[in-house]
Amino acid sequence: MKQVQKGFTLIELMIVVAIIGILAAVAIPAYQDYTIRAQVSEGLSLASGAKTALAEFYNQKGTFPTANPSAGLASSASITGTYVTDVDAGTTPGVIAVTYGNQANTNIASGVLNVSAVTSSGSIQWNCNIGSGIDPKYVPTSCR
């Protein structure tokens, strides 16, 4: 009697390896974009405290501060994170500039994301403006 072989052929194994390689080629860049977007969102969360301080300053004085300390914030170089080197709320009145660095991905390192205040009838709305060094695809959806 002939014995039936069990197992996979070399061709079948090579096809499985090829499929895994194709899936990895698609998944790795998508994951890279996701991690960069997460790093950019750290800057937005650090800017949220500055948003509150600027809004309170504007409601009390009718203008925006010209430096972080005037708004009651720490110096811009003191507001840092794992991926953020600087959060400046005073160089341009009404604009919070978030600068990326430290352990940030090279695609956003030294990039700047600006969060601008738009005032209307006593209310303040915040808009994101992509500064230098940040590709729009890395900006979180909450900022588009």
RAVENTA-V376255 format. One record per helix or strand of 3 or more residues. SS is the DSSP state (alpha for helix, beta for strand). FROM is the first residue (numbers start at 1). TO is the last residue. If there is no record, write none. Layout:
{{SS FROM TO} {SS FROM TO}}
//
This chain:
{{alpha 10 61} {alpha 69 71} {alpha 76 78} {beta 84 88} {beta 95 100} {beta 112 120} {beta 123 130} {alpha 136 138} {alpha 141 143}}
//
